[in-house]
Amino acid sequence: MSLSDAVRAGAGPRELAAAEVPAEFLAAHLRIEDEKTFEGIEGDRDVRNTLHVGAVPMPELAPDEVLIAVMASSINYNTVWSATFEPLSTFGFLQAYGRQGGWAKRHDRPFHVLGSDAAGVIVRAGSGVRRWRVGDHVLVNAACVEDQEASVQADGMLSENQLAWGFETNYGGLAHYTIARASQLIPKPAHLAWEEAASIPACGGTAYRMLVSDRGARMKQGDVVLIWGASGGLGSYAVQLVKNGGGIAVGVVGSEEKARAARALGCDLVINRQEHDFGGDTDDEPEVAVAQGKRLGRLIRDGVGEDPHIVFDNVGRSTFGISVFLARRGGTVVTCGSSTGYQHRFDNRYLWMRLKRIVGSHVANLQEQVDTARLFDQGSLVPALTSLFPLEETGEATRLVQLNQHIGKVGVLCLADRPGLGVTDPERRARIGEDRLTLMRAYAHDGVRAA
């Protein structure tokens, strides 16, 4: 029996250890010869033109790493950046990493296996791995840190050599197999299917750090939290965290369908920006952002009675000036990304004179990820998974995210040949409730609609 077949059959540690590791495996990847595909193109950079699914060679395992048979993964916006080679080609990241020498050299290849989420089974463990064994079911934290740096004893995300796994490293999670450091591993919630669990770490952990962690916005009971993109992957978890923490969730979304999803998640107030023209390209005109902020602020006060204590922003260029204006006096804007552009301009008077804070946040450290997974174990959080694609259709899945036509998290089945596998605690699943766990699946898009 092949290793892949053994994993699919649910074989035990002894059988997995006895099966031969394949010399190559199926993976969604980029090729260095496509690096100039979109050069000079100002219009649509369709990710389906550069994302390939095919065989790549199996890497050698470092002593502090595990080899994981990936049962499911999911799409994050960094895969869009990678596949469009914007703002930089990720092959540059791999080349820079490879120049460190040693085991890092494996990552500098003429292909780049993408993906910053994975749920799967450990099938090999390096000689330096202590706390994990072949057969363990795990998730992977997208933050790959240098765990021998002093700074990580305070916070893993302070590592000078911290890399985004599957974006700044090779051999990511959109594949049949992946490699990860033991310091990235999170126990998989036993009541979740593989594809549900794979939707958690990159977005769930990021939202937790942004809102709940003492390194983020330090949300407290009663806080009004404005969430841009409240029906997206990050936003879906942010809404749940706000409601669990006794806060008031105000969601901004881009369509009536997304508004319904945000309400289903528990948003106290949902604002459809299509109806009010918020969040256009205001970044080069701070006065326009202020004008939009005034209108949005009135809607928020009319709806919940107060200005936001916290603004949750991962959109960037098109919303950041509004976010800075909207946060109340002494409030906080917490940001983890810029899907509409990195260069932000805003009217600084509303920051300094009103004593606001801007907090930068990136993924989550391992303890924050484990704390997030525990909330799923308890049933306090549920998966944001909506659409689901086979690995062979990774291009279509990524295109859905590129066009912002998705809701929640877009999942990808890898070695799992159908949804619903991987549940090892059906009693807990029954207690939490199938309807609750699959709440977001009602908003699945089976394919990419016309742009």
Secondary structure as UniProt FT lines:
FT   HELIX           3..8
FT   TURN            9..10
FT   HELIX           13..18
FT   STRAND          24..31
FT   HELIX           32..34
FT   TURN            35..40
FT   HELIX           47..49
FT   STRAND          52..57
FT   TURN            63..64
FT   STRAND          65..74
FT   HELIX           77..84
FT   HELIX           90..98
FT   TURN            99..100
FT   HELIX           102..107
FT   STRAND          111..113
FT   STRAND          119..125
FT   TURN            127..128
FT   TURN            134..135
FT   STRAND          137..140
FT   STRAND          143..144
FT   TURN            147..148
FT   HELIX           150..153
FT   HELIX           156..158
FT   TURN            160..161
FT   STRAND          163..164
FT   TURN            165..168
FT   STRAND          177..181
FT   HELIX           182..184
FT   STRAND          185..187
FT   TURN            190..191
FT   HELIX           194..197
FT   TURN            198..199
FT   HELIX           201..205
FT   HELIX           206..211
FT   TURN            214..217
FT   TURN            221..222
FT   STRAND          224..228
FT   TURN            229..231
FT   HELIX           233..244
FT   TURN            245..246
FT   STRAND          248..253
FT   HELIX           256..265
FT   STRAND          269..272
FT   HELIX           273..276
FT   TURN            283..284
FT   HELIX           286..304
FT   STRAND          310..313
FT   TURN            317..319
FT   HELIX           320..326
FT   TURN            329..330
FT   STRAND          332..335
FT   TURN            339..340
FT   HELIX           349..352
FT   TURN            353..355
FT   STRAND          357..360
FT   HELIX           366..378
FT   STRAND          385..390
FT   HELIX           391..393
FT   HELIX           394..402
FT   TURN            403..404
FT   STRAND          408..413
FT   TURN            419..422
FT   HELIX           426..432
FT   HELIX           434..437
FT   HELIX           439..443
//
